[in-house]
């Protein structure tokens, strides 16, 4: 399936692009991260500590166990802070 991936803040900086469309066989976000990390070192670096990341699936904040069945978009970003 094809999924639009969005990267924000330092995740975008490490990977070098703000978004991309990927073809994936992953069934959940953990599987997607594993596929992306295996692509190139820049992805492996960005996803080396997923505890420092948050994920949204179709614009809903969720966890890395979330299923990708029927999903159109996944976004990765660092935790948000108030100010």
PDB file of N, CA, C and O in Angstrom:
ATOM      1  N   UNK A   1       0.833  -1.176   0.000  1.00  0.00           N
ATOM      2  CA  UNK A   1       0.000   0.000   0.000  1.00  0.00           C
ATOM      3  C   UNK A   1       0.878   1.239   0.000  1.00  0.00           C
ATOM      4  O   UNK A   1       2.023   1.195   0.449  1.00  0.00           O
ATOM      5  N   UNK A   2       0.349   2.330  -0.496  1.00  0.00           N
ATOM      6  CA  UNK A   2       1.068   3.597  -0.495  1.00  0.00           C
ATOM      7  C   UNK A   2       0.585   4.462   0.657  1.00  0.00           C
ATOM      8  O   UNK A   2      -0.613   4.574   0.918  1.00  0.00           O
ATOM      9  N   UNK A   3       1.556   5.075   1.344  1.00  0.00           N
ATOM     10  CA  UNK A   3       1.252   5.960   2.463  1.00  0.00           C
ATOM     11  C   UNK A   3       2.077   7.231   2.316  1.00  0.00           C
ATOM     12  O   UNK A   3       3.257   7.180   1.970  1.00  0.00           O
ATOM     13  N   UNK A   4       1.458   8.348   2.577  1.00  0.00           N
ATOM     14  CA  UNK A   4       2.158   9.628   2.611  1.00  0.00           C
ATOM     15  C   UNK A   4       2.790   9.763   3.996  1.00  0.00           C
ATOM     16  O   UNK A   4       2.104   9.638   5.011  1.00  0.00           O
ATOM     17  N   UNK A   5       4.094  10.017   4.034  1.00  0.00           N
ATOM     18  CA  UNK A   5       4.818  10.173   5.290  1.00  0.00           C
ATOM     19  C   UNK A   5       5.231  11.637   5.428  1.00  0.00           C
ATOM     20  O   UNK A   5       5.795  12.220   4.502  1.00  0.00           O
ATOM     21  N   UNK A   6       4.944  12.227   6.593  1.00  0.00           N
ATOM     22  CA  UNK A   6       5.314  13.610   6.881  1.00  0.00           C
ATOM     23  C   UNK A   6       6.348  13.609   8.005  1.00  0.00           C
ATOM     24  O   UNK A   6       6.222  12.860   8.975  1.00  0.00           O
ATOM     25  N   UNK A   7       7.362  14.447   7.868  1.00  0.00           N
ATOM     26  CA  UNK A   7       8.410  14.566   8.878  1.00  0.00           C
ATOM     27  C   UNK A   7       8.457  16.011   9.356  1.00  0.00           C
ATOM     28  O   UNK A   7       8.409  16.938   8.547  1.00  0.00           O
ATOM     29  N   UNK A   8       8.550  16.205  10.674  1.00  0.00           N
ATOM     30  CA  UNK A   8       8.562  17.545  11.245  1.00  0.00           C
ATOM     31  C   UNK A   8       9.778  17.754  12.138  1.00  0.00           C
ATOM     32  O   UNK A   8      10.340  16.809  12.692  1.00  0.00           O
ATOM     33  N   UNK A   9      10.167  19.024  12.260  1.00  0.00           N
ATOM     34  CA  UNK A   9      11.234  19.479  13.154  1.00  0.00           C
ATOM     35  C   UNK A   9      12.544  18.723  12.887  1.00  0.00           C
ATOM     36  O   UNK A   9      12.945  18.586  11.731  1.00  0.00           O
ATOM     37  N   UNK A  10      13.213  18.233  13.939  1.00  0.00           N
ATOM     38  CA  UNK A  10      14.512  17.599  13.741  1.00  0.00           C
ATOM     39  C   UNK A  10      14.418  16.285  12.973  1.00  0.00           C
ATOM     40  O   UNK A  10      15.412  15.841  12.398  1.00  0.00           O
ATOM     41  N   UNK A  11      13.252  15.659  12.951  1.00  0.00           N
ATOM     42  CA  UNK A  11      13.093  14.433  12.148  1.00  0.00           C
ATOM     43  C   UNK A  11      13.269  14.799  10.671  1.00  0.00           C
ATOM     44  O   UNK A  11      13.983  14.117   9.936  1.00  0.00           O
ATOM     45  N   UNK A  12      12.625  15.862  10.254  1.00  0.00           N
ATOM     46  CA  UNK A  12      12.750  16.355   8.877  1.00  0.00           C
ATOM     47  C   UNK A  12      14.196  16.742   8.573  1.00  0.00           C
ATOM     48  O   UNK A  12      14.706  16.447   7.492  1.00  0.00           O
ATOM     49  N   UNK A  13      14.850  17.393   9.515  1.00  0.00           N
ATOM     50  CA  UNK A  13      16.236  17.811   9.316  1.00  0.00           C
ATOM     51  C   UNK A  13      17.168  16.617   9.127  1.00  0.00           C
ATOM     52  O   UNK A  13      18.051  16.650   8.269  1.00  0.00           O
ATOM     53  N   UNK A  14      16.980  15.577   9.913  1.00  0.00           N
ATOM     54  CA  UNK A  14      17.838  14.392   9.800  1.00  0.00           C
ATOM     55  C   UNK A  14      17.591  13.620   8.515  1.00  0.00           C
ATOM     56  O   UNK A  14      18.533  13.121   7.898  1.00  0.00           O
ATOM     57  N   UNK A  15      16.340  13.519   8.110  1.00  0.00           N
ATOM     58  CA  UNK A  15      16.019  12.763   6.899  1.00  0.00           C
ATOM     59  C   UNK A  15      16.268  13.613   5.654  1.00  0.00           C
ATOM     60  O   UNK A  15      16.651  13.085   4.610  1.00  0.00           O
ATOM     61  N   UNK A  16      16.056  14.908   5.757  1.00  0.00           N
ATOM     62  CA  UNK A  16      16.379  15.805   4.654  1.00  0.00           C
ATOM     63  C   UNK A  16      15.228  16.152   3.731  1.00  0.00           C
ATOM     64  O   UNK A  16      15.423  16.853   2.738  1.00  0.00           O
ATOM     65  N   UNK A  17      14.029  15.672   4.042  1.00  0.00           N
ATOM     66  CA  UNK A  17      12.847  15.986   3.239  1.00  0.00           C
ATOM     67  C   UNK A  17      11.648  16.156   4.170  1.00  0.00           C
ATOM     68  O   UNK A  17      11.613  15.547   5.239  1.00  0.00           O
ATOM     69  N   UNK A  18      10.665  16.973   3.785  1.00  0.00           N
ATOM     70  CA  UNK A  18       9.500  17.170   4.646  1.00  0.00           C
ATOM     71  C   UNK A  18       8.417  16.101   4.491  1.00  0.00           C
ATOM     72  O   UNK A  18       7.611  15.887   5.396  1.00  0.00           O
ATOM     73  N   UNK A  19       8.407  15.436   3.339  1.00  0.00           N
ATOM     74  CA  UNK A  19       7.363  14.425   3.082  1.00  0.00           C
ATOM     75  C   UNK A  19       7.777  13.533   1.936  1.00  0.00           C
ATOM     76  O   UNK A  19       8.634  13.883   1.125  1.00  0.00           O
ATOM     77  N   UNK A  20       7.149  12.371   1.885  1.00  0.00           N
ATOM     78  CA  UNK A  20       7.350  11.456   0.769  1.00  0.00           C
ATOM     79  C   UNK A  20       6.218  10.445   0.754  1.00  0.00           C
ATOM     80  O   UNK A  20       5.554  10.223   1.767  1.00  0.00           O
ATOM     81  N   UNK A  21       6.009   9.847  -0.382  1.00  0.00           N
ATOM     82  CA  UNK A  21       5.056   8.757  -0.513  1.00  0.00           C
ATOM     83  C   UNK A  21       5.856   7.470  -0.594  1.00  0.00           C
ATOM     84  O   UNK A  21       6.774   7.348  -1.405  1.00  0.00           O
ATOM     85  N   UNK A  22       5.500   6.506   0.253  1.00  0.00           N
ATOM     86  CA  UNK A  22       6.239   5.245   0.277  1.00  0.00           C
ATOM     87  C   UNK A  22       5.293   4.079   0.020  1.00  0.00           C
ATOM     88  O   UNK A  22       4.108   4.125   0.350  1.00  0.00           O
ATOM     89  N   UNK A  23       5.840   3.061  -0.561  1.00  0.00           N
ATOM     90  CA  UNK A  23       5.151   1.787  -0.726  1.00  0.00           C
ATOM     91  C   UNK A  23       5.593   0.911   0.438  1.00  0.00           C
ATOM     92  O   UNK A  23       6.791   0.725   0.651  1.00  0.00           O
ATOM     93  N   UNK A  24       4.643   0.372   1.191  1.00  0.00           N
ATOM     94  CA  UNK A  24       4.987  -0.400   2.374  1.00  0.00           C
ATOM     95  C   UNK A  24       4.171  -1.683   2.474  1.00  0.00           C
ATOM     96  O   UNK A  24       3.040  -1.768   1.996  1.00  0.00           O
ATOM     97  N   UNK A  25       4.777  -2.664   3.103  1.00  0.00           N
ATOM     98  CA  UNK A  25       4.085  -3.905   3.453  1.00  0.00           C
ATOM     99  C   UNK A  25       3.838  -3.981   4.950  1.00  0.00           C
ATOM    100  O   UNK A  25       3.316  -4.978   5.447  1.00  0.00           O
ATOM    101  N   UNK A  26       4.212  -2.928   5.669  1.00  0.00           N
ATOM    102  CA  UNK A  26       4.072  -2.910   7.123  1.00  0.00           C
ATOM    103  C   UNK A  26       2.603  -2.949   7.526  1.00  0.00           C
ATOM    104  O   UNK A  26       1.741  -2.394   6.845  1.00  0.00           O
ATOM    105  N   UNK A  27       2.337  -3.614   8.642  1.00  0.00           N
ATOM    106  CA  UNK A  27       0.967  -3.686   9.155  1.00  0.00           C
ATOM    107  C   UNK A  27       0.722  -2.698  10.281  1.00  0.00           C
ATOM    108  O   UNK A  27      -0.425  -2.403  10.615  1.00  0.00           O
ATOM    109  N   UNK A  28       1.817  -2.176  10.877  1.00  0.00           N
ATOM    110  CA  UNK A  28       1.675  -1.171  11.928  1.00  0.00           C
ATOM    111  C   UNK A  28       2.824  -0.161  11.835  1.00  0.00           C
ATOM    112  O   UNK A  28       3.731  -0.312  11.017  1.00  0.00           O
ATOM    113  N   UNK A  29       2.771   0.853  12.673  1.00  0.00           N
ATOM    114  CA  UNK A  29       3.775   1.918  12.612  1.00  0.00           C
ATOM    115  C   UNK A  29       5.167   1.380  12.934  1.00  0.00           C
ATOM    116  O   UNK A  29       6.142   1.788  12.303  1.00  0.00           O
ATOM    117  N   UNK A  30       5.278   0.469  13.906  1.00  0.00           N
ATOM    118  CA  UNK A  30       6.584  -0.139  14.204  1.00  0.00           C
ATOM    119  C   UNK A  30       7.193  -0.764  12.949  1.00  0.00           C
ATOM    120  O   UNK A  30       8.382  -0.587  12.685  1.00  0.00           O
ATOM    121  N   UNK A  31       6.400  -1.482  12.188  1.00  0.00           N
ATOM    122  CA  UNK A  31       6.886  -2.102  10.956  1.00  0.00           C
ATOM    123  C   UNK A  31       7.302  -1.076   9.923  1.00  0.00           C
ATOM    124  O   UNK A  31       8.290  -1.267   9.215  1.00  0.00           O
ATOM    125  N   UNK A  32       6.555   0.010   9.834  1.00  0.00           N
ATOM    126  CA  UNK A  32       6.906   1.088   8.910  1.00  0.00           C
ATOM    127  C   UNK A  32       8.242   1.712   9.299  1.00  0.00           C
ATOM    128  O   UNK A  32       9.087   1.964   8.440  1.00  0.00           O
ATOM    129  N   UNK A  33       8.432   1.959  10.588  1.00  0.00           N
ATOM    130  CA  UNK A  33       9.701   2.522  11.070  1.00  0.00           C
ATOM    131  C   UNK A  33      10.852   1.578  10.742  1.00  0.00           C
ATOM    132  O   UNK A  33      11.923   2.025  10.332  1.00  0.00           O
ATOM    133  N   UNK A  34      10.641   0.281  10.918  1.00  0.00           N
ATOM    134  CA  UNK A  34      11.689  -0.696  10.594  1.00  0.00           C
ATOM    135  C   UNK A  34      12.038  -0.651   9.108  1.00  0.00           C
ATOM    136  O   UNK A  34      13.214  -0.680   8.744  1.00  0.00           O
ATOM    137  N   UNK A  35      11.016  -0.579   8.246  1.00  0.00           N
ATOM    138  CA  UNK A  35      11.270  -0.482   6.805  1.00  0.00           C
ATOM    139  C   UNK A  35      12.026   0.796   6.453  1.00  0.00           C
ATOM    140  O   UNK A  35      12.985   0.766   5.681  1.00  0.00           O
ATOM    141  N   UNK A  36      11.591   1.911   7.021  1.00  0.00           N
ATOM    142  CA  UNK A  36      12.255   3.183   6.729  1.00  0.00           C
ATOM    143  C   UNK A  36      13.694   3.178   7.238  1.00  0.00           C
ATOM    144  O   UNK A  36      14.599   3.628   6.536  1.00  0.00           O
ATOM    145  N   UNK A  37      13.909   2.678   8.442  1.00  0.00           N
ATOM    146  CA  UNK A  37      15.251   2.647   9.037  1.00  0.00           C
ATOM    147  C   UNK A  37      16.225   1.816   8.219  1.00  0.00           C
ATOM    148  O   UNK A  37      17.423   2.097   8.197  1.00  0.00           O
ATOM    149  N   UNK A  38      15.715   0.798   7.549  1.00  0.00           N
ATOM    150  CA  UNK A  38      16.570  -0.080   6.737  1.00  0.00           C
ATOM    151  C   UNK A  38      16.938   0.549   5.393  1.00  0.00           C
ATOM    152  O   UNK A  38      17.822   0.040   4.704  1.00  0.00           O
ATOM    153  N   UNK A  39      16.283   1.637   5.008  1.00  0.00           N
ATOM    154  CA  UNK A  39      16.521   2.254   3.704  1.00  0.00           C
ATOM    155  C   UNK A  39      17.901   2.882   3.593  1.00  0.00           C
ATOM    156  O   UNK A  39      18.664   2.577   2.676  1.00  0.00           O
ATOM    157  N   UNK A  40      18.212   3.763   4.537  1.00  0.00           N
ATOM    158  CA  UNK A  40      19.454   4.545   4.492  1.00  0.00           C
ATOM    159  C   UNK A  40      19.833   4.944   5.908  1.00  0.00           C
ATOM    160  O   UNK A  40      19.010   4.891   6.822  1.00  0.00           O
ATOM    161  N   UNK A  41      21.081   5.342   6.080  1.00  0.00           N
ATOM    162  CA  UNK A  41      21.574   5.743   7.401  1.00  0.00           C
ATOM    163  C   UNK A  41      20.822   6.942   7.961  1.00  0.00           C
ATOM    164  O   UNK A  41      20.598   7.016   9.170  1.00  0.00           O
ATOM    165  N   UNK A  42      20.428   7.880   7.107  1.00  0.00           N
ATOM    166  CA  UNK A  42      19.717   9.068   7.600  1.00  0.00           C
ATOM    167  C   UNK A  42      18.393   8.701   8.248  1.00  0.00           C
ATOM    168  O   UNK A  42      17.991   9.331   9.226  1.00  0.00           O
ATOM    169  N   UNK A  43      17.706   7.688   7.718  1.00  0.00           N
ATOM    170  CA  UNK A  43      16.458   7.226   8.332  1.00  0.00           C
ATOM    171  C   UNK A  43      16.752   6.494   9.636  1.00  0.00           C
ATOM    172  O   UNK A  43      16.057   6.682  10.635  1.00  0.00           O
ATOM    173  N   UNK A  44      17.784   5.661   9.619  1.00  0.00           N
ATOM    174  CA  UNK A  44      18.162   4.930  10.827  1.00  0.00           C
ATOM    175  C   UNK A  44      18.492   5.906  11.953  1.00  0.00           C
ATOM    176  O   UNK A  44      18.120   5.672  13.103  1.00  0.00           O
ATOM    177  N   UNK A  45      19.175   6.979  11.635  1.00  0.00           N
ATOM    178  CA  UNK A  45      19.511   7.992  12.629  1.00  0.00           C
ATOM    179  C   UNK A  45      18.246   8.673  13.157  1.00  0.00           C
ATOM    180  O   UNK A  45      18.095   8.844  14.367  1.00  0.00           O
ATOM    181  N   UNK A  46      17.356   9.054  12.274  1.00  0.00           N
ATOM    182  CA  UNK A  46      16.128   9.742  12.683  1.00  0.00           C
ATOM    183  C   UNK A  46      15.254   8.874  13.583  1.00  0.00           C
ATOM    184  O   UNK A  46      14.587   9.382  14.484  1.00  0.00           O
ATOM    185  N   UNK A  47      15.258   7.566  13.337  1.00  0.00           N
ATOM    186  CA  UNK A  47      14.393   6.652  14.099  1.00  0.00           C
ATOM    187  C   UNK A  47      15.160   5.825  15.130  1.00  0.00           C
ATOM    188  O   UNK A  47      14.647   4.820  15.621  1.00  0.00           O
ATOM    189  N   UNK A  48      16.381   6.238  15.460  1.00  0.00           N
ATOM    190  CA  UNK A  48      17.209   5.436  16.377  1.00  0.00           C
ATOM    191  C   UNK A  48      16.636   5.391  17.793  1.00  0.00           C
ATOM    192  O   UNK A  48      16.905   4.438  18.526  1.00  0.00           O
ATOM    193  N   UNK A  49      15.865   6.382  18.191  1.00  0.00           N
ATOM    194  CA  UNK A  49      15.264   6.399  19.525  1.00  0.00           C
ATOM    195  C   UNK A  49      13.800   6.819  19.394  1.00  0.00           C
ATOM    196  O   UNK A  49      13.470   7.999  19.509  1.00  0.00           O
ATOM    197  N   UNK A  50      12.935   5.845  19.153  1.00  0.00           N
ATOM    198  CA  UNK A  50      11.528   6.202  18.921  1.00  0.00           C
ATOM    199  C   UNK A  50      10.850   6.718  20.188  1.00  0.00           C
ATOM    200  O   UNK A  50       9.760   7.286  20.109  1.00  0.00           O
ATOM    201  N   UNK A  51      11.478   6.532  21.364  1.00  0.00           N
ATOM    202  CA  UNK A  51      10.894   7.110  22.576  1.00  0.00           C
ATOM    203  C   UNK A  51      10.942   8.642  22.530  1.00  0.00           C
ATOM    204  O   UNK A  51      10.236   9.313  23.283  1.00  0.00           O
ATOM    205  N   UNK A  52      11.778   9.186  21.643  1.00  0.00           N
ATOM    206  CA  UNK A  52      11.886  10.639  21.480  1.00  0.00           C
ATOM    207  C   UNK A  52      10.971  11.145  20.372  1.00  0.00           C
ATOM    208  O   UNK A  52      11.069  12.307  19.977  1.00  0.00           O
ATOM    209  N   UNK A  53      10.088  10.298  19.867  1.00  0.00           N
ATOM    210  CA  UNK A  53       9.199  10.654  18.763  1.00  0.00           C
ATOM    211  C   UNK A  53       7.742  10.469  19.137  1.00  0.00           C
ATOM    212  O   UNK A  53       7.400   9.680  20.017  1.00  0.00           O
ATOM    213  N   UNK A  54       6.907  11.203  18.459  1.00  0.00           N
ATOM    214  CA  UNK A  54       5.465  11.012  18.507  1.00  0.00           C
ATOM    215  C   UNK A  54       5.018  10.694  17.089  1.00  0.00           C
ATOM    216  O   UNK A  54       5.710  11.017  16.123  1.00  0.00           O
ATOM    217  N   UNK A  55       3.863  10.062  16.971  1.00  0.00           N
ATOM    218  CA  UNK A  55       3.349   9.683  15.666  1.00  0.00           C
ATOM    219  C   UNK A  55       1.856   9.987  15.597  1.00  0.00           C
ATOM    220  O   UNK A  55       1.118   9.814  16.567  1.00  0.00           O
ATOM    221  N   UNK A  56       1.436  10.443  14.422  1.00  0.00           N
ATOM    222  CA  UNK A  56       0.015  10.640  14.146  1.00  0.00           C
ATOM    223  C   UNK A  56      -0.331   9.848  12.898  1.00  0.00           C
ATOM    224  O   UNK A  56       0.409   9.859  11.914  1.00  0.00           O
ATOM    225  N   UNK A  57      -1.454   9.168  12.949  1.00  0.00           N
ATOM    226  CA  UNK A  57      -1.947   8.380  11.824  1.00  0.00           C
ATOM    227  C   UNK A  57      -3.244   9.024  11.362  1.00  0.00           C
ATOM    228  O   UNK A  57      -4.204   9.135  12.125  1.00  0.00           O
ATOM    229  N   UNK A  58      -3.262   9.445  10.109  1.00  0.00           N
ATOM    230  CA  UNK A  58      -4.404  10.181   9.562  1.00  0.00           C
ATOM    231  C   UNK A  58      -4.825  11.309  10.507  1.00  0.00           C
ATOM    232  O   UNK A  58      -6.009  11.504  10.783  1.00  0.00           O
ATOM    233  N   UNK A  59      -3.823  12.042  10.993  1.00  0.00           N
ATOM    234  CA  UNK A  59      -3.956  13.242  11.821  1.00  0.00           C
ATOM    235  C   UNK A  59      -4.485  12.982  13.227  1.00  0.00           C
ATOM    236  O   UNK A  59      -4.925  13.911  13.904  1.00  0.00           O
ATOM    237  N   UNK A  60      -4.446  11.720  13.674  1.00  0.00           N
ATOM    238  CA  UNK A  60      -4.811  11.384  15.049  1.00  0.00           C
ATOM    239  C   UNK A  60      -3.571  10.897  15.779  1.00  0.00           C
ATOM    240  O   UNK A  60      -2.922   9.948  15.338  1.00  0.00           O
ATOM    241  N   UNK A  61      -3.238  11.540  16.897  1.00  0.00           N
ATOM    242  CA  UNK A  61      -2.095  11.122  17.699  1.00  0.00           C
ATOM    243  C   UNK A  61      -2.325   9.700  18.193  1.00  0.00           C
ATOM    244  O   UNK A  61      -3.396   9.383  18.711  1.00  0.00           O
ATOM    245  N   UNK A  62      -1.324   8.849  18.035  1.00  0.00           N
ATOM    246  CA  UNK A  62      -1.467   7.448  18.397  1.00  0.00           C
ATOM    247  C   UNK A  62      -0.122   6.906  18.857  1.00  0.00           C
ATOM    248  O   UNK A  62       0.808   7.674  19.104  1.00  0.00           O
ATOM    249  N   UNK A  63      -0.015   5.588  18.973  1.00  0.00           N
ATOM    250  CA  UNK A  63       1.256   4.989  19.368  1.00  0.00           C
ATOM    251  C   UNK A  63       1.815   4.158  18.216  1.00  0.00           C
ATOM    252  O   UNK A  63       1.181   4.011  17.171  1.00  0.00           O
ATOM    253  N   UNK A  64       3.003   3.625  18.427  1.00  0.00           N
ATOM    254  CA  UNK A  64       3.701   2.923  17.356  1.00  0.00           C
ATOM    255  C   UNK A  64       3.121   1.530  17.071  1.00  0.00           C
ATOM    256  O   UNK A  64       3.537   0.872  16.116  1.00  0.00           O
ATOM    257  N   UNK A  65       2.167   1.079  17.890  1.00  0.00           N
ATOM    258  CA  UNK A  65       1.484  -0.185  17.625  1.00  0.00           C
ATOM    259  C   UNK A  65       0.267  -0.002  16.720  1.00  0.00           C
ATOM    260  O   UNK A  65      -0.385  -0.980  16.353  1.00  0.00           O
ATOM    261  N   UNK A  66      -0.039   1.227  16.364  1.00  0.00           N
ATOM    262  CA  UNK A  66      -1.229   1.514  15.554  1.00  0.00           C
ATOM    263  C   UNK A  66      -1.162   0.797  14.209  1.00  0.00           C
ATOM    264  O   UNK A  66      -0.113   0.736  13.566  1.00  0.00           O
ATOM    265  N   UNK A  67      -2.286   0.266  13.810  1.00  0.00           N
ATOM    266  CA  UNK A  67      -2.384  -0.436  12.533  1.00  0.00           C
ATOM    267  C   UNK A  67      -2.345   0.539  11.363  1.00  0.00           C
ATOM    268  O   UNK A  67      -2.741   1.697  11.492  1.00  0.00           O
ATOM    269  N   UNK A  68      -1.873   0.064  10.240  1.00  0.00           N
ATOM    270  CA  UNK A  68      -1.810   0.887   9.031  1.00  0.00           C
ATOM    271  C   UNK A  68      -2.886   0.511   8.014  1.00  0.00           C
ATOM    272  O   UNK A  68      -2.899   1.048   6.906  1.00  0.00           O
ATOM    273  N   UNK A  69      -3.765  -0.380   8.366  1.00  0.00           N
ATOM    274  CA  UNK A  69      -4.813  -0.814   7.457  1.00  0.00           C
ATOM    275  C   UNK A  69      -5.705   0.363   7.053  1.00  0.00           C
ATOM    276  O   UNK A  69      -6.398   0.932   7.896  1.00  0.00           O
ATOM    277  N   UNK A  70      -5.689   0.726   5.775  1.00  0.00           N
ATOM    278  CA  UNK A  70      -6.512   1.805   5.256  1.00  0.00           C
ATOM    279  C   UNK A  70      -5.984   3.199   5.531  1.00  0.00           C
ATOM    280  O   UNK A  70      -6.667   4.181   5.239  1.00  0.00           O
ATOM    281  N   UNK A  71      -4.794   3.310   6.082  1.00  0.00           N
ATOM    282  CA  UNK A  71      -4.219   4.608   6.443  1.00  0.00           C
ATOM    283  C   UNK A  71      -3.706   5.329   5.200  1.00  0.00           C
ATOM    284  O   UNK A  71      -3.139   4.709   4.301  1.00  0.00           O
ATOM    285  N   UNK A  72      -3.909   6.635   5.159  1.00  0.00           N
ATOM    286  CA  UNK A  72      -3.412   7.452   4.049  1.00  0.00           C
ATOM    287  C   UNK A  72      -2.168   8.245   4.421  1.00  0.00           C
ATOM    288  O   UNK A  72      -1.341   8.536   3.557  1.00  0.00           O
ATOM    289  N   UNK A  73      -2.018   8.608   5.730  1.00  0.00           N
ATOM    290  CA  UNK A  73      -0.942   9.501   6.126  1.00  0.00           C
ATOM    291  C   UNK A  73      -0.407   9.140   7.509  1.00  0.00           C
ATOM    292  O   UNK A  73      -1.168   8.833   8.427  1.00  0.00           O
ATOM    293  N   UNK A  74       0.927   9.184   7.636  1.00  0.00           N
ATOM    294  CA  UNK A  74       1.600   9.002   8.921  1.00  0.00           C
ATOM    295  C   UNK A  74       2.561  10.162   9.098  1.00  0.00           C
ATOM    296  O   UNK A  74       3.322  10.483   8.185  1.00  0.00           O
ATOM    297  N   UNK A  75       2.532  10.795  10.266  1.00  0.00           N
ATOM    298  CA  UNK A  75       3.410  11.925  10.555  1.00  0.00           C
ATOM    299  C   UNK A  75       4.286  11.599  11.767  1.00  0.00           C
ATOM    300  O   UNK A  75       3.815  11.032  12.753  1.00  0.00           O
ATOM    301  N   UNK A  76       5.552  11.963  11.679  1.00  0.00           N
ATOM    302  CA  UNK A  76       6.505  11.762  12.767  1.00  0.00           C
ATOM    303  C   UNK A  76       7.013  13.122  13.217  1.00  0.00           C
ATOM    304  O   UNK A  76       7.348  13.968  12.388  1.00  0.00           O
ATOM    305  N   UNK A  77       7.074  13.338  14.546  1.00  0.00           N
ATOM    306  CA  UNK A  77       7.514  14.609  15.092  1.00  0.00           C
ATOM    307  C   UNK A  77       7.967  14.417  16.537  1.00  0.00           C
ATOM    308  O   UNK A  77       7.584  13.448  17.193  1.00  0.00           O
ATOM    309  N   UNK A  78       8.790  15.356  17.027  1.00  0.00           N
ATOM    310  CA  UNK A  78       9.195  15.282  18.434  1.00  0.00           C
ATOM    311  C   UNK A  78       8.041  15.694  19.335  1.00  0.00           C
ATOM    312  O   UNK A  78       7.074  16.296  18.868  1.00  0.00           O
ATOM    313  N   UNK A  79       8.133  15.373  20.622  1.00  0.00           N
ATOM    314  CA  UNK A  79       7.069  15.806  21.556  1.00  0.00           C
ATOM    315  C   UNK A  79       6.893  17.312  21.511  1.00  0.00           C
ATOM    316  O   UNK A  79       7.855  18.061  21.342  1.00  0.00           O
ATOM    317  N   UNK A  80       5.671  17.734  21.661  1.00  0.00           N
ATOM    318  CA  UNK A  80       5.371  19.161  21.649  1.00  0.00           C
ATOM    319  C   UNK A  80       5.540  19.717  23.061  1.00  0.00           C
ATOM    320  O   UNK A  80       5.286  19.036  24.054  1.00  0.00           O
ATOM    321  N   UNK A  81       5.973  20.960  23.120  1.00  0.00           N
ATOM    322  CA  UNK A  81       6.113  21.613  24.410  1.00  0.00           C
ATOM    323  C   UNK A  81       5.304  22.888  24.414  1.00  0.00           C
ATOM    324  O   UNK A  81       5.080  23.501  23.371  1.00  0.00           O
ATOM    325  N   UNK A  82       4.879  23.272  25.565  1.00  0.00           N
ATOM    326  CA  UNK A  82       4.127  24.523  25.701  1.00  0.00           C
ATOM    327  C   UNK A  82       5.072  25.687  25.954  1.00  0.00           C
ATOM    328  O   UNK A  82       6.264  25.505  26.202  1.00  0.00           O
ATOM    329  N   UNK A  83       4.522  26.854  25.886  1.00  0.00           N
ATOM    330  CA  UNK A  83       5.396  27.992  26.140  1.00  0.00           C
ATOM    331  C   UNK A  83       4.646  29.274  26.265  1.00  0.00           C
ATOM    332  O   UNK A  83       5.251  30.324  26.480  1.00  0.00           O
TER     333      UNK A  83
END
